[in-house]
């Protein structure tokens, strides 16, 4: 029993914090505004620490790879894995809405927090991949630009050969330091995440029983089935039945963190720790998890299909028209890439969906409400998907 408590004390304390936070959010929602700052402080510390961790983890992994061919194989395998997972989640959701159609959905403007930006798509594409100042790289709003810069830094460190040895040692040392810093910050997770979860329950809970109960119910049921069934299948494909047991043994901590924070980005430290415990090579998970947090999202894929389906219900169009379905899959892949690893980061993708289908303005509130209310489970699917993707990639790439 002592050994069990020692190994799982962190998870048990985190779950206790979430339970206490949920109870406070339900029975005393008026007190949430007083404890929410504790959650905000914790998340702010987590965010500012994860950004440099991403840089050091990616650049160190690339700089330390012994063979050039290994890096190329990791990237290609990772890309196919991400695409396979995203499309599988989307097709599964299409079958779910076909077998269990919903009705009685209407638009509302209560939860609309952002509107479409007037910025051109050309400027948006530039901002996805690059920033104008070096200091802007180290912002969680510019994760894709940071990943590209980390890639280039790792490559350059390798190309420098003997002259770059000191810099490679600096990168490796920086990675170890940032890991320890995050472990230190995560000791406050039960209090910080408990406070933030109380806020989530108090503010979003009442909306779950409104007009959107049916599509939300469909999403949550389908999402839980996908989480338990498909992640088990992926883990089995990665290494057999022992791999499945190992995955679920270590997936609890990232799942609880994702559920509490509604942020794939904030879950990254828990994912990295879980990947290490599972035994995935660090050269793989230090590349797959940071990149996947930005580019690979199973939950966003499923929510994209649900949102398109609901928008079509509102305006009376046929979602199951073959061309609409093909376009939905294309949009879903793109949305899964551009949706940021931060709470409610899918608004750009939602605006893309509205513009591509030329949907009327009345559909905008509906898709935003759906996106907001499915965020907790979507984040779990997004975040923990990086862990099982790392296992999947390690099955085909030996380092």
Phi, psi and omega per residue, in radians:
X1 nan -0.712 3.121
X2 -1.085 -0.671 3.140
X3 -1.160 -0.694 3.117
X4 -1.110 -0.795 3.132
X5 -1.107 -0.626 3.139
X6 -1.169 -0.756 -3.079
X7 -1.303 -0.560 -3.033
X8 -1.986 0.237 -3.097
X9 -1.074 -0.723 3.140
X10 -1.076 -0.779 -3.138
X11 -1.155 -0.762 -3.120
X12 -1.103 -0.722 3.116
X13 -1.157 -0.664 3.118
X14 -1.133 -0.790 3.112
X15 -1.110 -0.658 3.094
X16 -1.088 -0.758 3.113
X17 -1.080 -0.689 3.128
X18 -1.168 -0.747 3.131
X19 -1.091 -0.831 3.129
X20 -1.078 -0.740 3.104
X21 -1.072 -0.721 3.117
X22 -1.089 -0.750 -3.137
X23 -1.094 -0.764 3.123
X24 -1.093 -0.740 -3.141
X25 -1.110 -0.512 -3.131
X26 -1.475 -0.864 -3.003
X27 -1.567 -0.401 -3.107
X28 -2.433 1.072 -3.096
X29 -1.093 -0.395 -3.133
X30 -1.209 -0.307 -3.138
X31 -1.581 -0.125 -3.043
X32 -1.063 -0.660 -3.104
X33 -1.091 -0.396 -3.130
X34 -1.467 -0.508 -3.107
X35 -1.744 -0.266 3.139
X36 -0.990 -0.663 3.105
X37 -0.951 -0.537 3.088
X38 -1.094 -0.748 3.094
X39 -1.168 -0.667 3.131
X40 -1.135 -0.720 3.115
X41 -1.080 -0.789 -3.141
X42 -1.080 -0.816 -3.120
X43 -1.133 -0.673 3.115
X44 -1.087 -0.764 3.086
X45 -1.073 -0.707 -3.127
X46 -1.140 -0.783 -3.101
X47 -1.112 -0.801 -3.078
X48 -1.217 -0.348 3.113
X49 -1.534 -0.582 -3.097
X50 -1.219 -0.604 -3.105
X51 -1.008 -0.940 3.089
X52 -1.147 -0.513 3.090
X53 -1.064 -0.741 3.122
X54 -1.030 -0.813 -3.132
X55 -1.052 -0.896 -3.087
X56 -1.162 -0.682 -3.096
X57 -1.130 -0.830 -3.095
X58 -1.213 -0.868 -3.093
X59 -1.135 -0.652 3.121
X60 -1.174 -0.702 3.139
X61 -1.089 -0.742 -3.126
X62 -1.235 -0.742 -3.110
X63 -1.158 -0.485 -3.049
X64 -1.667 -0.094 3.094
X65 -1.107 2.309 -3.049
X66 -1.329 -0.547 -3.089
X67 -2.178 2.399 3.114
X68 -1.048 -0.661 -3.081
X69 -1.144 -0.523 3.133
X70 -1.087 -0.754 -3.130
X71 -1.085 -0.804 3.135
X72 -1.065 -0.687 -3.135
X73 -1.191 -0.672 3.100
X74 -1.076 -0.811 -3.088
X75 -1.118 -0.791 -3.126
X76 -1.135 -0.805 3.126
X77 -1.088 -0.727 3.125
X78 -1.081 -0.762 -3.123
X79 -1.081 -0.791 3.120
X80 -1.156 -0.642 3.105
X81 -1.101 -0.843 3.126
X82 -1.015 -0.842 -3.102
X83 -1.110 -0.734 3.134
X84 -1.080 -0.808 -3.130
X85 -1.132 -0.790 -3.097
X86 -1.091 -0.809 -3.119
X87 -1.208 -0.636 3.084
X88 -1.070 -0.786 3.115
X89 -1.079 -0.718 -3.127
X90 -1.155 -0.818 -3.132
X91 -1.118 -0.704 3.095
X92 -1.034 -0.720 -3.138
X93 -1.221 -0.633 3.071
X94 -1.058 -0.765 3.083
X95 -1.103 -0.650 -3.138
X96 -1.120 -0.808 -3.123
X97 -1.264 -0.430 3.082
X98 -1.278 -0.741 -3.108
X99 -1.341 -0.518 -3.097
X100 -2.261 1.252 -3.108
X101 -1.138 2.643 3.115
X102 -2.073 2.814 3.136
X103 -2.603 3.071 3.106
X104 1.344 0.394 3.138
X105 -1.643 2.344 3.096
X106 -2.376 2.755 -3.088
X107 -1.319 2.761 3.076
X108 -2.679 2.682 -3.110
X109 -1.955 0.286 -3.025
X110 -1.199 -0.660 -3.022
X111 -1.823 0.180 -3.134
X112 -1.243 2.052 -3.077
X113 -1.940 -0.347 -3.120
X114 -2.445 2.671 3.102
X115 -2.111 2.945 -3.108
X116 -1.079 2.396 3.134
X117 -1.383 2.612 3.092
X118 -1.416 -0.088 -3.117
X119 -1.122 2.428 -3.112
X120 -1.204 2.732 3.130
X121 -1.177 -0.503 3.065
X122 -1.064 -0.799 3.110
X123 -1.159 -0.612 3.121
X124 -1.127 -0.760 3.137
X125 -1.082 -0.740 3.099
X126 -1.048 -0.741 -3.093
X127 -1.250 -0.410 3.068
X128 -1.119 -0.690 -2.958
X129 -1.788 -0.408 -3.061
X130 -2.471 2.873 3.017
X131 -2.286 2.831 -3.072
X132 -1.506 -0.345 -3.115
X133 -2.292 2.567 -3.136
X134 -1.029 -0.699 -3.093
X135 -1.126 -0.452 -3.134
X136 -1.264 -0.284 3.096
X137 -1.055 -0.669 -3.013
X138 -1.602 0.990 3.052
X139 -2.326 2.424 -3.137
X140 -1.181 -0.212 3.075
X141 -1.340 -0.244 -3.063
X142 -2.154 0.797 -3.029
X143 -1.135 -0.680 -3.119
X144 -1.132 -0.716 3.091
X145 -1.107 -0.682 3.113
X146 -1.135 -0.736 3.124
X147 -1.077 -0.751 3.120
X148 -1.091 -0.751 3.120
X149 -1.125 -0.687 3.109
X150 -1.125 -0.725 3.055
X151 -0.972 -0.899 -3.076
X152 -1.121 -0.644 3.113
X153 -1.144 -0.764 3.108
X154 -1.078 -0.771 3.086
X155 -1.044 -0.808 -3.101
X156 -1.115 -0.670 3.123
X157 -1.109 -0.634 3.105
X158 -1.247 -0.745 -3.103
X159 -1.150 -0.452 -3.106
X160 -1.222 -0.265 3.093
X161 1.070 -2.328 -3.089
X162 -1.100 -0.619 -3.127
X163 -1.195 -0.373 3.139
X164 -1.680 0.144 -3.086
X165 -1.058 -0.769 -3.121
X166 -1.107 -0.686 3.134
X167 -1.197 -0.670 3.098
X168 -1.113 -0.649 3.075
X169 -1.149 -0.649 3.085
X170 -1.092 -0.772 3.129
X171 -1.081 -0.809 -3.141
X172 -1.092 -0.732 3.124
X173 -1.150 -0.726 3.119
X174 -1.071 -0.666 3.115
X175 -1.095 -0.779 -3.141
X176 -1.136 -0.710 3.141
X177 -1.110 -0.775 -3.117
X178 -1.180 -0.569 3.056
X179 -1.084 -0.778 -3.140
X180 -1.147 -0.665 3.107
X181 -1.087 -0.737 3.136
X182 -1.172 -0.670 3.064
X183 -1.058 -0.647 3.107
X184 -1.154 -0.802 -3.136
X185 -1.132 -0.659 -3.083
X186 -1.177 -0.226 3.061
X187 -1.132 -0.407 3.107
X188 -1.586 0.109 -3.057
X189 -1.029 -0.759 -3.126
X190 -0.979 -0.716 -3.136
X191 -1.315 -0.865 -3.083
X192 -1.107 -0.830 -3.125
X193 -1.262 -0.588 3.067
X194 -1.060 -0.763 3.120
X195 -1.127 -0.736 -3.121
X196 -1.219 -0.617 3.130
X197 -1.194 -0.613 3.053
X198 -1.023 -0.719 3.113
X199 -1.128 -0.745 3.141
X200 -1.073 -0.792 -3.114
X201 -1.142 -0.740 -3.088
X202 -1.198 -0.609 -3.046
X203 -1.614 -0.668 -3.077
X204 -1.677 -0.436 -3.077
X205 -0.901 -0.876 -3.092
X206 -1.064 -0.486 -3.086
X207 -1.258 -0.329 -3.070
X208 -1.222 -0.216 -3.070
X209 -1.941 0.302 3.139
X210 -1.643 -2.521 -3.088
X211 -1.097 -0.360 -2.977
X212 -1.729 0.259 -3.084
X213 -1.060 -0.722 -3.075
X214 -1.194 -0.932 3.106
X215 -1.119 -0.594 3.107
X216 -1.170 -0.730 3.097
X217 -1.057 -0.725 3.108
X218 -1.097 -0.758 -3.130
X219 -1.110 -0.814 -3.069
X220 -1.175 -0.664 3.101
X221 -1.174 -0.849 3.127
X222 -1.099 -0.672 -3.134
X223 -1.137 -0.732 3.120
X224 -1.150 -0.722 3.102
X225 -1.083 -0.785 3.128
X226 -1.087 -0.753 -3.122
X227 -1.040 -0.850 -3.067
X228 -1.347 -0.766 -3.029
X229 -1.404 -0.971 -3.012
X230 -1.259 -0.650 3.087
X231 -1.131 -0.599 3.063
X232 -1.160 -0.701 3.112
X233 -1.113 -0.782 3.132
X234 -1.080 -0.747 3.131
X235 -1.134 -0.662 3.099
X236 -1.126 -0.741 3.100
X237 -1.107 -0.478 -3.119
X238 -1.369 -0.406 -3.078
X239 -3.063 0.310 3.098
X240 1.491 -2.958 -3.023
X241 -1.131 -0.613 3.109
X242 -1.141 -0.583 3.098
X243 -1.168 -0.642 3.094
X244 -1.107 -0.818 3.132
X245 -1.080 -0.732 -3.126
X246 -1.146 -0.665 3.136
X247 -1.111 -0.914 -3.070
X248 -1.207 -0.485 3.087
X249 -1.118 -0.603 -3.055
X250 -1.834 -0.052 -3.089
X251 -1.520 -0.154 -3.071
X252 -1.120 -0.820 -3.073
X253 -1.095 -0.892 3.083
X254 -1.062 -0.654 -3.132
X255 -1.108 -0.789 3.137
X256 -1.149 -0.683 3.117
X257 -1.125 -0.776 3.136
X258 -1.115 -0.728 3.138
X259 -1.108 -0.613 -3.086
X260 -1.347 -0.742 -2.984
X261 -1.639 -0.340 -3.003
X262 0.929 0.682 -3.127
X263 -2.521 2.026 3.034
X264 -1.089 -0.603 -3.117
X265 -1.099 -0.782 3.137
X266 -1.213 -0.355 -3.126
X267 -1.480 -0.191 -3.061
X268 -0.975 -0.772 3.116
X269 -1.041 -0.724 3.114
X270 -1.136 -0.652 3.097
X271 -1.135 -0.753 -3.138
X272 -1.107 -0.716 3.114
X273 -1.149 -0.750 3.140
X274 -1.125 -0.708 3.125
X275 -1.080 -0.685 3.109
X276 -1.128 -0.724 3.133
X277 -1.158 -0.625 3.126
X278 -1.173 -0.511 -3.141
X279 1.794 0.272 3.078
X280 -1.220 2.369 3.120
X281 -1.000 2.382 -3.096
X282 -1.092 -0.544 3.119
X283 -1.095 -0.399 3.135
X284 -1.593 -0.947 -3.038
X285 -1.234 -0.409 3.086
X286 -1.290 -0.222 3.032
X287 -1.747 -0.846 -3.028
X288 -1.163 -0.791 -3.054
X289 -1.171 -0.879 3.109
X290 -1.086 -0.741 3.141
X291 -1.199 -0.744 -3.141
X292 -1.104 -0.582 3.120
X293 -1.054 -0.519 3.123
X294 -1.604 -0.648 -2.935
X295 -1.957 -0.188 -2.973
X296 -2.241 1.998 -3.047
X297 -2.498 1.815 3.089
X298 -1.186 -0.753 -3.115
X299 -1.143 -0.705 3.097
X300 -1.157 -0.585 3.078
X301 -1.085 -0.815 -3.138
X302 -1.178 -0.735 -3.122
X303 -1.194 -0.554 3.090
X304 -1.055 -0.781 3.119
X305 -1.113 -0.778 3.139
X306 -1.065 -0.751 -3.107
X307 -1.157 -0.720 3.096
X308 -1.112 -0.727 3.134
X309 -1.070 -0.815 -3.140
X310 -1.135 -0.727 3.122
X311 -1.068 -0.693 3.101
X312 -1.172 -0.616 3.078
X313 -1.081 -0.722 -3.090
X314 -1.092 -0.716 -3.055
X315 -1.705 0.008 3.048
X316 1.334 0.443 3.101
X317 -1.707 2.794 -3.082
X318 -1.521 1.863 3.138
X319 -1.161 -0.537 -2.995
X320 -1.554 0.173 2.958
X321 -1.064 2.328 -3.052
X322 -0.920 -0.725 -3.135
X323 -1.172 -0.672 3.103
X324 -1.132 -0.658 3.128
X325 -1.171 -0.772 3.118
X326 -1.086 -0.738 3.107
X327 -1.135 -0.641 3.114
X328 -1.089 -0.707 3.123
X329 -1.145 -0.729 3.108
X330 -1.108 -0.781 3.118
X331 -1.092 -0.692 -3.109
X332 -1.079 -0.758 3.108
X333 -1.063 -0.782 -3.120
X334 -1.171 -0.740 3.126
X335 -1.064 -0.693 3.140
X336 -1.124 -0.411 3.132
X337 -1.483 -0.777 -3.010
X338 -1.491 -0.331 -3.137
X339 -1.169 2.087 -3.066
X340 -1.197 2.733 3.131
X341 -1.448 0.751 -3.141
X342 -2.268 2.823 -3.106
X343 -0.945 2.339 3.108
X344 0.926 0.747 -3.081
X345 -1.525 0.162 -3.049
X346 -1.694 0.177 -3.054
X347 -1.132 -0.602 3.098
X348 -1.102 -0.760 3.093
X349 -1.091 -0.648 3.121
X350 -1.156 -0.693 3.096
X351 -1.149 -0.618 3.070
X352 -1.084 -0.776 3.138
X353 -1.060 -0.782 3.135
X354 -1.074 -0.743 -3.074
X355 -1.267 -0.693 -3.111
X356 -1.145 -0.772 -3.135
X357 -1.433 -0.095 -3.091
X358 0.939 0.806 3.133
X359 -1.364 2.630 3.136
X360 -1.227 2.902 -3.066
X361 -1.072 -0.489 -3.109
X362 -1.085 -0.390 -3.103
X363 -1.387 -0.331 -3.066
X364 -1.088 -0.861 3.119
X365 -1.027 -0.671 -3.094
X366 -1.084 -0.848 -3.089
X367 -1.197 -0.548 3.104
X368 -1.227 -0.673 3.108
X369 -1.123 -0.811 3.105
X370 -1.022 -0.801 -3.136
X371 -1.048 -0.654 -3.135
X372 -1.231 -0.765 -3.015
X373 -1.372 -0.391 3.093
X374 -1.595 -0.024 -3.018
X375 -0.963 -0.731 -3.126
X376 -1.012 -0.924 -3.131
X377 -1.219 -0.650 3.121
X378 -1.039 -0.675 3.138
X379 -1.165 -0.678 3.089
X380 -1.058 -0.816 3.127
X381 -1.126 -0.712 3.122
X382 -1.108 -0.900 -3.000
X383 -1.228 -0.898 -3.086
X384 -1.212 -0.372 3.050
X385 -1.055 -0.499 3.114
X386 -1.201 -0.574 -3.129
X387 -1.193 -0.847 -3.129
X388 -1.239 -0.510 3.065
X389 -1.146 -0.665 3.091
X390 -1.088 -0.717 3.091
X391 -1.112 -0.715 -3.123
X392 -1.101 -0.789 3.136
X393 -1.132 -0.714 -3.119
X394 -1.146 -0.370 3.092
X395 -1.166 -0.545 -3.046
X396 -1.878 -0.183 -3.136
X397 -2.176 2.067 3.115
X398 -1.769 2.169 3.134
X399 -2.123 nan nan
